[in-house]
Amino acid sequence: MAVAKAYGASKIIAFDIEQSRVDFAVKHFANSGVLCPRTDSDYAMNSAQEFITSSLKGQGVDLGVDVSIEASGAEAPLWWALYGLKPQGTCELEVLRDVNYILTIRI
C-alpha cells in the first residue's frame, strides 16, 4: 500500500479479517478500509462476488479496481481479489508459503 500511495494511486482500499490491521492500513496508507467476514471454503467462493461488489460500491467504486493484491494465502481473499477487478484489471498474488491453489474461472 505504501508503494501504491507513493506512486499516486487515487484510491487505496484495505480489506482484512482483523479490525486492527484495517485500522493500521487506514491510519498509514489507505483511504478507507473494509472488515471482511471469516468464511469457510464453500461460502468463500459462492459469496465472494456479492460481498466484494457491495463492498466496493460502498466505497464509491462501481466498475471494480484496476489492481488488486492478495497476500494472505487464504481462499476467500483470493476470490475477493479476482472478483473485485474491473475488465482488464491486474491481480497480483503474493504467496509466501508452500500452498497449492486450484483456480477455476467460469466466464
Backbone as CSV, one residue per row, in Angstrom:
resi,resn,N_x,N_y,N_z,CA_x,CA_y,CA_z,C_x,C_y,C_z
1,MET,0.811,-1.182,0.000,0.000,0.000,0.000,0.864,1.259,0.000
2,ALA,1.958,1.204,0.696,2.849,2.365,0.735,3.384,2.681,-0.654
3,VAL,3.714,1.653,-1.414,4.222,1.861,-2.771,3.125,2.431,-3.664
4,ALA,1.920,1.884,-3.554,0.804,2.404,-4.347,0.556,3.875,-4.037
5,LYS,0.608,4.215,-2.759,0.424,5.608,-2.360,1.548,6.488,-2.905
6,ALA,2.778,6.005,-2.811,3.929,6.769,-3.302,3.854,6.999,-4.812
7,TYR,3.282,6.037,-5.537,3.154,6.169,-6.988,1.879,6.889,-7.409
8,GLY,1.123,7.381,-6.441,-0.019,8.231,-6.760,-1.344,7.536,-6.987
9,ALA,-1.547,6.347,-6.425,-2.853,5.697,-6.553,-3.923,6.630,-6.007
10,SER,-4.996,6.802,-6.753,-6.017,7.768,-6.352,-6.881,7.263,-5.207
11,LYS,-7.055,5.970,-5.107,-7.861,5.405,-4.026,-7.268,4.073,-3.615
12,ILE,-7.003,3.913,-2.325,-6.482,2.662,-1.777,-7.476,2.178,-0.738
13,ILE,-7.990,0.963,-0.942,-8.959,0.378,-0.024,-8.339,-0.883,0.571
14,ALA,-8.273,-0.932,1.892,-7.716,-2.100,2.578,-8.846,-3.044,2.967
15,PHE,-8.657,-4.328,2.687,-9.593,-5.373,3.097,-8.848,-6.327,4.009
16,ASP,-9.427,-6.664,5.164,-8.780,-7.624,6.065,-9.822,-8.225,6.993
17,ILE,-9.495,-9.376,7.571,-10.399,-10.024,8.519,-10.149,-9.567,9.954
18,GLU,-9.091,-8.811,10.179,-8.755,-8.304,11.511,-8.942,-6.794,11.545
19,GLN,-9.783,-6.316,12.448,-10.053,-4.882,12.536,-8.783,-4.080,12.813
20,SER,-7.885,-4.610,13.620,-6.667,-3.866,13.946,-5.808,-3.623,12.701
21,ARG,-5.777,-4.580,11.772,-4.998,-4.389,10.548,-5.682,-3.413,9.595
22,VAL,-7.011,-3.437,9.555,-7.737,-2.449,8.754,-7.446,-1.052,9.303
23,ASP,-7.519,-0.899,10.618,-7.256,0.401,11.245,-5.836,0.883,10.964
24,PHE,-4.862,-0.016,11.046,-3.468,0.336,10.763,-3.319,0.816,9.321
25,ALA,-3.913,0.085,8.395,-3.808,0.445,6.978,-4.430,1.816,6.713
26,VAL,-5.581,2.076,7.306,-6.243,3.359,7.097,-5.433,4.493,7.736
27,LYS,-4.850,4.230,8.878,-4.057,5.258,9.557,-2.812,5.637,8.751
28,HIS,-2.187,4.655,8.100,-0.902,4.902,7.458,-0.929,4.993,5.934
29,PHE,-1.812,4.251,5.261,-1.719,4.156,3.803,-3.039,4.296,3.056
30,ALA,-4.074,3.641,3.524,-5.310,3.507,2.755,-6.244,4.690,2.966
31,ASN,-7.074,4.950,1.957,-8.118,5.966,2.077,-9.278,5.459,2.912
32,SER,-9.520,4.149,2.840,-10.605,3.538,3.598,-10.321,2.058,3.789
33,GLY,-11.112,1.418,4.632,-10.906,0.002,4.912,-12.216,-0.731,5.071
34,VAL,-12.193,-2.026,4.805,-13.377,-2.876,4.921,-13.007,-4.095,5.754
35,LEU,-13.774,-4.335,6.803,-13.600,-5.540,7.609,-14.313,-6.682,6.907
36,CYS,-13.587,-7.750,6.620,-14.119,-8.885,5.864,-14.579,-9.995,6.799
37,PRO,-15.585,-10.750,6.370,-16.048,-11.867,7.185,-15.068,-13.038,7.134
38,ARG,-14.989,-13.773,8.221,-14.235,-15.033,8.209,-15.167,-16.077,7.598
39,THR,-14.661,-16.842,6.630,-15.537,-17.747,5.893,-14.919,-19.121,5.738
40,ASP,-15.774,-20.104,5.467,-15.264,-21.416,5.099,-15.169,-21.492,3.580
41,SER,-14.588,-22.555,3.067,-14.304,-22.660,1.635,-15.535,-22.553,0.751
42,ASP,-16.598,-23.281,1.071,-17.785,-23.262,0.223,-18.413,-21.871,0.197
43,TYR,-18.506,-21.252,1.340,-19.092,-19.918,1.414,-18.212,-18.913,0.687
44,ALA,-16.914,-19.056,0.806,-15.973,-18.099,0.217,-16.212,-17.938,-1.278
45,MET,-16.253,-19.027,-1.994,-16.400,-18.940,-3.438,-17.810,-18.495,-3.822
46,ASN,-18.821,-19.015,-3.141,-20.197,-18.717,-3.514,-20.624,-17.292,-3.177
47,SER,-20.038,-16.685,-2.176,-20.463,-15.352,-1.757,-19.476,-14.260,-2.134
48,ALA,-18.349,-14.615,-2.701,-17.282,-13.640,-2.951,-17.723,-12.507,-3.859
49,GLN,-18.376,-12.825,-4.946,-18.749,-11.792,-5.901,-19.735,-10.808,-5.278
50,GLU,-20.728,-11.319,-4.569,-21.710,-10.446,-3.927,-21.060,-9.565,-2.860
51,PHE,-20.199,-10.170,-2.034,-19.537,-9.414,-0.969,-18.659,-8.306,-1.532
52,ILE,-17.817,-8.630,-2.490,-16.863,-7.635,-2.989,-17.570,-6.548,-3.784
53,THR,-18.594,-6.903,-4.556,-19.340,-5.912,-5.327,-20.009,-4.907,-4.405
54,SER,-20.681,-5.391,-3.363,-21.350,-4.467,-2.443,-20.332,-3.663,-1.638
55,SER,-19.209,-4.265,-1.265,-18.182,-3.540,-0.514,-17.566,-2.422,-1.347
56,LEU,-17.256,-2.724,-2.603,-16.660,-1.704,-3.468,-17.651,-0.579,-3.768
57,LYS,-18.916,-0.933,-4.001,-19.919,0.115,-4.234,-20.050,1.007,-3.014
58,GLY,-19.938,0.428,-1.831,-19.969,1.209,-0.599,-18.791,2.163,-0.484
59,GLN,-17.723,1.891,-1.222,-16.532,2.745,-1.246,-16.529,3.682,-2.455
60,GLY,-17.629,3.663,-3.238,-17.710,4.536,-4.407,-17.038,3.987,-5.645
61,VAL,-16.813,2.684,-5.686,-16.159,2.045,-6.838,-17.182,1.120,-7.498
62,ASP,-17.706,1.534,-8.653,-18.774,0.771,-9.302,-18.289,-0.308,-10.252
63,LEU,-17.227,-0.053,-10.988,-16.802,-0.981,-12.041,-15.724,-1.961,-11.615
64,GLY,-15.197,-1.849,-10.424,-14.092,-2.686,-9.985,-12.808,-1.884,-9.907
65,VAL,-11.751,-2.543,-9.491,-10.466,-1.872,-9.303,-9.501,-2.218,-10.434
66,ASP,-8.525,-1.353,-10.631,-7.505,-1.597,-11.654,-6.531,-2.678,-11.214
67,VAL,-6.147,-2.660,-9.931,-5.149,-3.591,-9.403,-5.607,-4.091,-8.048
68,SER,-5.481,-5.393,-7.833,-5.694,-5.957,-6.506,-4.469,-6.795,-6.152
69,ILE,-4.156,-6.799,-4.865,-3.018,-7.579,-4.378,-3.515,-8.487,-3.272
70,GLU,-3.288,-9.767,-3.415,-3.699,-10.740,-2.412,-2.441,-11.328,-1.799
71,ALA,-2.281,-11.162,-0.499,-1.042,-11.606,0.138,-1.267,-12.517,1.338
72,SER,-2.498,-12.928,1.593,-2.756,-13.738,2.782,-2.548,-15.225,2.531
73,GLY,-2.800,-15.653,1.312,-2.725,-17.079,1.010,-3.998,-17.820,1.344
74,ALA,-5.026,-17.110,1.807,-6.302,-17.746,2.145,-7.232,-17.715,0.940
75,GLU,-8.181,-18.646,0.926,-9.041,-18.783,-0.240,-10.002,-17.611,-0.440
76,ALA,-10.686,-17.183,0.604,-11.682,-16.117,0.453,-11.068,-14.829,-0.110
77,PRO,-9.952,-14.339,0.439,-9.368,-13.126,-0.136,-8.914,-13.295,-1.588
78,LEU,-8.545,-14.496,-1.974,-8.179,-14.735,-3.366,-9.380,-14.477,-4.265
79,TRP,-10.533,-15.019,-3.908,-11.741,-14.794,-4.698,-12.130,-13.332,-4.683
80,TRP,-12.029,-12.655,-3.541,-12.365,-11.228,-3.472,-11.458,-10.427,-4.397
81,ALA,-10.163,-10.749,-4.388,-9.205,-10.023,-5.233,-9.541,-10.192,-6.715
82,LEU,-9.959,-11.374,-7.106,-10.297,-11.624,-8.513,-11.630,-10.998,-8.902
83,TYR,-12.651,-11.194,-8.092,-13.971,-10.667,-8.425,-14.041,-9.145,-8.319
84,GLY,-13.114,-8.532,-7.609,-13.130,-7.083,-7.463,-12.498,-6.324,-8.614
85,LEU,-11.897,-7.037,-9.547,-11.212,-6.374,-10.664,-12.189,-5.863,-11.712
86,LYS,-11.845,-4.729,-12.313,-12.595,-4.284,-13.479,-12.062,-5.051,-14.687
87,PRO,-12.765,-5.044,-15.817,-12.257,-5.728,-17.007,-10.836,-5.272,-17.344
88,GLN,-9.992,-6.198,-17.646,-8.579,-5.991,-17.962,-7.773,-5.495,-16.763
89,GLY,-8.294,-5.737,-15.555,-7.559,-5.388,-14.345,-6.466,-6.410,-14.076
90,THR,-5.613,-6.108,-13.111,-4.482,-6.966,-12.772,-4.582,-7.407,-11.323
91,CYS,-4.419,-8.700,-11.097,-4.393,-9.244,-9.747,-3.007,-9.824,-9.507
92,GLU,-2.346,-9.360,-8.464,-1.031,-9.887,-8.106,-1.187,-10.759,-6.870
93,LEU,-0.702,-11.989,-6.967,-0.764,-12.925,-5.842,0.609,-13.016,-5.203
94,GLU,0.661,-12.787,-3.922,1.905,-12.885,-3.160,1.765,-14.057,-2.211
95,VAL,2.278,-15.196,-2.577,2.191,-16.392,-1.734,3.551,-16.620,-1.102
96,LEU,3.581,-16.578,0.205,4.850,-16.651,0.919,5.072,-17.991,1.601
97,ARG,4.273,-18.958,1.285,4.455,-20.293,1.858,4.116,-21.332,0.812
98,ASP,4.312,-22.561,1.144,4.104,-23.656,0.207,2.626,-24.035,0.167
99,VAL,1.872,-23.408,-0.725,0.440,-23.646,-0.832,0.110,-23.947,-2.286
100,ASN,-0.765,-24.903,-2.516,-1.231,-25.197,-3.871,-2.617,-24.606,-4.054
101,TYR,-2.807,-23.817,-5.094,-4.118,-23.265,-5.415,-4.675,-23.983,-6.628
102,ILE,-5.934,-24.270,-6.568,-6.651,-24.733,-7.749,-7.658,-23.645,-8.061
103,LEU,-7.509,-22.992,-9.191,-8.327,-21.845,-9.530,-9.140,-22.173,-10.778
104,THR,-10.450,-22.047,-10.637,-11.338,-22.245,-11.777,-12.082,-20.950,-12.021
105,ILE,-11.995,-20.434,-13.226,-12.716,-19.218,-13.583,-13.757,-19.581,-14.608
106,ARG,-14.999,-19.264,-14.278,-16.095,-19.530,-15.217,-16.551,-18.213,-15.817
107,ILE,-16.580,-18.137,-17.117,-16.984,-16.896,-17.792,-18.288,-17.114,-18.510
